[in-house]
Amino acid sequence: MASEIGCSRTTAHDVVSSLLRKNNPRRVGLFLCSFRIKACHSMSNNNKDIYKQVGLSSLRRKIEDAVIRADMYASTALEMEEASWIKQEEMVRDSDLWDDPTKSNDILVKLANSAKVVDSLKDLKYKVEEAQLIKQLAESNTIDYGLYKQAYNASIDVSNILDKYKISKLLKGPFDTAGACLVIKAAPSTGIDPKLWAEQLLQMYLGWAKRQGYEGRIVDRCPNENGGINSATIEFEFECAYGYLLGEKGVHRLISGSPNESSHRETSLATVDVVPLFLENARELEIDSEDLIISSPLIRGEQKKRQIQRTVCIQHLPTGITVQSSGERSQFANKMKALNRLKAKLEVIAIEQGVGSINRIMKDNIVNLWKEEIRRYVSHPYKLVHDVKTGIEMSDLNTVLDGNIGPLIAAHINTRE
C-alpha cells in the first residue's frame, strides 16, 4: 500500500496548469484556496504514518465512488430539471394569475420547487468539484491525510444531496410534498412500559428531523403520571415531510427481556399516525357542522386547568374519527388547528378508499392502525430493528432510536407504486 501511495507525484503547478488549460478560473481559485488550507493542516507526525496509509486507501475509494456516481447522474438530472424550470416560467408568463388564484398558487409553488431542485443540483456539481480538487491537492507532493478527510466530507455531502434528489423523484403522491403531522399513541394498558416506549418513539422522530437539518415542533403532549407519555403530536413544517414519514404509519412494537425471567419477553406497543400538514394554505374542504361534535376535556386539577381550557376535541360522527389540539395559545386557534387536521385525515382516507368525496367514506373500511404492524424493535436477547413491510433489518438499535431511520424511510418510499 505504501508503494501505491508513493506513486502519486502530482505537483500544485501541474494541477493549476491543467485547470487553466480547461479555462476554469473558478476551480483554480478553489484550488489555490485549498492549497492555503493545506499549509495549515499538513501533518508531519511519522508515528501515525501507518494509520494514515491504512485509512487513506478507504477514503480514496469512497471519494472516487461518490464522484463517479454524481458524474453519471448530475448533469442529466440538472439538464432535465432546468428544462422543467423553464417550462414553469413559461406557464407563469402565459397565465393570468389574477383569474384563478388557486391555479396560480399551484403554478407558483411548482415554479419555486423547480428553482430549489435546480439550485440543489448546481450545489451538487460544486461539491463534486470541491471533492475532486481537495483530493488532487492532498496528493500533490506529499499525501495529506487531513485534506483527504476534507475531500471525504465533501463527498459525503455529494452522496446526501444525490440521495435526497433521487428519493424526492419517487414522492409522487397527492400530498407527498406537504409537511407532516405525526401522532404517537401508547397502547391502552395499565403498565408503564407502553408509555415509556411512546416517549422513545417521540425522541426518535425528533432526532430524525434534526439529522435532516430541521426541527420537529411538539404541539400536543399528554404525559403519563408515572413516566412516559400517553400520546404526543409533532408537526414537521418542511416540504416533503409527509412523503418521507408516510411509511411510518402503524404499530411499532418493542420486544424486550424481562428483568426477572430471562426466557420471558415483554412487548410494548405504540401506534404512529401521519397526516399531511398543508404549509401554504388551509384546505377548502367543507364539512357539515351537524356531522361534528366539538368539545373540551373536563378539568382535572388546577395545575392543568389553563391548558385543558384551551384544548379542543372534534369528533366526526360519520367516520368516528376524533382529533384534538391543545398546543395553540387560544381555544379558537386550537379549534381551527383540529379542524384542519380532521380535513387532512378525511382527505387521506377518501384517497385510500378510492372515493371522490369524504361523504362516501365507508366507516367499516377505515384502516385500524392497531392491526397494522409496521416495525419491530428487539432489545433483548439481541438488538435488531426489523421493518415488517420491506424486510429491511438494522442491527444498531440505539442508532435507530437516536433518529437514524433514513434507510427504513428510503426502503418504504422505494416500495410505493
N, C-alpha and C positions, 0 to 999 in steps of 0.2 A: 504494500500500500504506500510505503514511503516513496518508492520509485515512481509510482503513479503521480503522486503529488509533486515530486521534484521535476517532472517533465514540463510543468506549466511555467513558461518564462516570458509571458506577455508583459510588456512594459506599459507604463502610463502613456508614453509617447505613441506606442502602437495603437492603443485604444482611441486616443484623441484623433490621430490621423485617419483611422478607419471611419470615425463618425463624421469628420469633416468631408471625407470623400463622398459620404452619403448625404451631404448637405443637411445635416440635422443639428443646428446650433443649440436647440433646446436640450438635446441629450448631452451635448458637450458640456453645457452649463451644469447639468445634473451630475455629470461625471466629475467635473472639477470640484463641485461642492462635496461629492463623496470622497474625493482624494484628500480634501482637508479633514474630513471625518476620520480617514484612515490614520492620519498623523496623531490624532487624539486617542484612537482605540488600538493602535498596534500593540501586540503582546510579545514580550521577549523572554518570558519565563520558560527556560528549557526543560524544567522538571515536568511541565504539563504537555510536552510535545506529543507524547504517545496518545494521551487522552484526546487531544485536539485532532490528531490524524484519524483516530478511530471514528470520532464524531463527524469529521469533515466529509467522508465518503457518503454517509447517510444524508447529511444536509444537502450535499450537491445533488444527489439523486432526487430528493424531494423538491428542490428548487426547479430542476430541469423538468420534472414531471408536470409541475404546476404551470410552467411557462409553455410547454408543448400543448397541454390541454387547452390553455387560454388562446394560444395562437390558432389552434384548429377551429375554435368556436367564436372568438370575439369579433373578428372582422365581419363575418357573415351576419352575425346577430346584430351588430351595430348598423350595418347597411340596411337590414330589414326594418329595424326599429326607427331609423331616420326616415325611411320611406313612409312608415306609418304616421310618424310625427308630421311630415309634410302634408299627408292626406288629411289629418285632423285640422291643420291650419287652413287648408282649402275649404273645409266644411264650415269653419268659423267665418271665413270671408264670404262664403256663398249663402250663409243662413242669416235670416233676420232674427236676431236673438231676442227682440222685444215681443215678437208674435207668440212665441211658445216658451215661456220661462222654464218649464220642466225639461223640455227637449234641449234648450240651450244650456241648461245646467249640466245635463249629461254630456253634451259635447265638450264643454269647458273642462269638466272633470277628466274626460278621456284625454284631452289635449295636455293637461297638467301631468297626468300619469305617463303619457308618452315622453314628455320632456324629462321626467325623472328617470325613466328607463334609459334614455339616451345618455344622460349625464352619468348614470351609473356605469354604463358600458365604456364610456370615454375614460372614466376613472379606472376601470379595469385595465384598459390598454396602457394607461400611465403607470399603473402598478407593475405591469409586466415589464415595461421598460426599466423601471426602478430596480426590480429584482435582477434583471439581466446585467445592468450596469454595475450594481454593487458587487455582483458575483465576479464580473470581469476585473473590477478593481481589487477584489480580495485575492485574485490570482496573479496580479501584476507584481513582479519582482519577488515578493515573499507571500506566503499564504497567511492571510489574516483571519483568524478564527472569529474574532469579534464582528468583522464585516460580513462574514458568511452567515452569522446569526441574524444580522440585519436583513440580508437578502432573503433568508428563510422566512422572517417575519413578513416581508413584503409578499412573498409567495403564498403565505397563509391568507393574507388579505385578498390576493388574486383568487384563490380557491373559494373563499367565503362569498365574494361578490358573484362569482360564476355559479356557485351552488344556489344562491338566493334567486338569481335570474332564471335558472332552469326550473326551479320549483315554482316560481311565480307564473311561468307559462302553462303550468298544469292547473292553476287555480282558475277554472272556467265556470264555476257555479254562479248562480244569480246574485249571491250575497258574499262571495269569496273575498271581495276587496274591502268589505266593511270591517269596522272594529269588532270587538267581541265582548260579550258579557258572559262570564263563566260563573256558574253557580255550583258550589260544593255542598253536599248534604251528608252528614254522618248517618249510618244505619240506625233506625229507631230501636235502640237497645238500652237496657238498664246499666250495662257496663260502660266503663270509661274508654276502653280501647278504641272503638269506632270514632269517638270524639277526638282522641289524640291522633288517630290516623288521618282524619279530615284536616286537622291542623297541619300535618306534614304535607299533605297534598297542596294546601294553600301556599305554604312556603316554596314548594316545588315549582308552582306556576309563577310565583313572583320571581324566583330565581331564573326561570326560563326567559321571562321578559327582560330581566337585567342583562342576560347574556346577549340579547338582541339589540341592546342599547336603548331600551325603553323602560318605562315604569308601569307596573300594574297598580290600579287605584282600588283599594278595598272600600266599597261603598256600602256594604251591609256585612255585619259580623254579629253572630249570635253565639256568645261564649257559653260554655258549659260550666256550671258552678264548681265542679270538681276538677276541671282542667280540659284543655282542648276546646273544640267548637262544635256546636250543633249544626251550624251552617255558615256560609260566607259567600259573598258575591264580589267578584273582581271585574273591573272594567279595563279593557286594554284599548286605549284610544289611539291606535295606529293602523294604517292601511294593511289589509290582508290578514289581520289577526284572526278573524273568523275563519278564513280559508285554512290557516295553519292549525287552528285548535279544534276544528270540526270533528276530527277523528278521535278526540278525547272523550266524547260523549259515551256514557255508560258506567258500569260498575268497575271500580278499582279495588282489587282485593289484596290485602296484606296477609301473608301467611308467615306466622312466627311460631317459635317453640315455646312451650310452657316452662316457666322457671322451676316448677315442681316436678313435672313428668317429662323427661327428655323425649319420650316416644309420642307425646301428645302434641298436636299442632293447634294453634289458635288462629282464628280467622277474623279479620276486621274488614268491614265493608264501608264504602262511601260511594256516592254517585257524583258524576260530573255532568252538568248540562251546559250547553253552549248555544247562545242565540246571537244574532247579528246586533251590532251596535252601530247605528247609522250616524256617520260623522258629519255629513253635510247638512241634512235637514230631516225633520220629522216625517214619518210615513203618513200618507194621506188616507190610509185605510180607515173606513168608517165602521164603528161597532155600535150596534143598537144599545142604548143606555139601559133598556129593560133586560138585557142579557147579562148585566154586570151587578155584582154585589160589592160595594166599596165600604170598607170598614177599617177600624183601627184596633189593635190588640188592647186587652184590658190592662190597666196599670197595675204593676206588681212591685210596689215599694217605691219610696221616694227617690232613691238614687237613680232609678231608670225612668222616672216619670217624664222628664223632659224629652228624652229620646223616643220613648214609646208614644208620646203625644204626637210626634211628627210622623211616626210610621203609618204607612198606608198599605192595606192589603186589597187586592182586586181579584175577585173570582169570576171567571167566565162560565156562566151556567150551562150553555150548550155543550161545552167540552169538558167542564170540570177543572180546567187549568187555573191555578192560583199563582199570582206573583205578588211580591211586596217590595217596598222601597223605604229605607229609613236613613239613607246617607246624606240627603239634601237638608238644607237649612230651614225649610218650611214644609208644612203639610201639603200645601198646594204643589210645590216643586216635586215632592215625593209622589204625589198623585200622578203628575204628568210623566215622571220617570217610569213608574209602574205601568202606566197605560201604554207608553211606547214599547216597553219590554214585552207586554202582552201582545201587542200588534205584531212585533217581530216574531214572537213564538208561534202565533197563529199562522203567519205567512209561511214559515218554515214547514209547519205541519201540513198546510194545504199543498205545498210542493211535494212533500214526501208521499202524500196520498194521491197525487196527480189530479187534484181538483182545482177548478179555476176560481173558486170563491171560498172564503172561510165559512160561509153559511152551509157549504156542502161537506164540511169536515165530518167524518164519522167517528164519534166518540170511542166506540169499541175498537177502532183500528189504530188509535193513537198508541205509539210505541211506549211500553213501560220500561223506563230506563233501568229499573231494578232487575229486569230479566235480560239485560244486555251486558254481559261481562266483556270488558274491553282489555283489561290488563291485570296481570298477577305480579306481585312483588314478594319474593321469597327472601326472608331474612334469616331463617334457620330451618334445617341444619346447614344449608349452604346459601349463598347470596346469588339471586338471579331475578332479572326482570323479563317476563315473557309477555309479549303482545299477542293476545288471542287471535285477533283478526288477521294480522300479517305474518305471524310466526316469528317475527324478529325477537332475538334474545340478547340481553346485555348483562354481563356478569358483575359490573360495578354498580351495585345497588345504591351506594352512598352518593356517587356522582350523579346518578339519575335523580335522586331525591333533592340534590342541590340545584337541579334545573337543567341537566344535560339530557333533554328529551328530544333534541333535534333529529337524531336518527330515527326515532319512533314516529315523529311527526312526518318526516320525509317519506317513510315507508307507507304511511296511510295515504298521503297525497298521491303516491305512485300507483295505488290500487284503485283510484277513482276512475270511472269511465269517462 
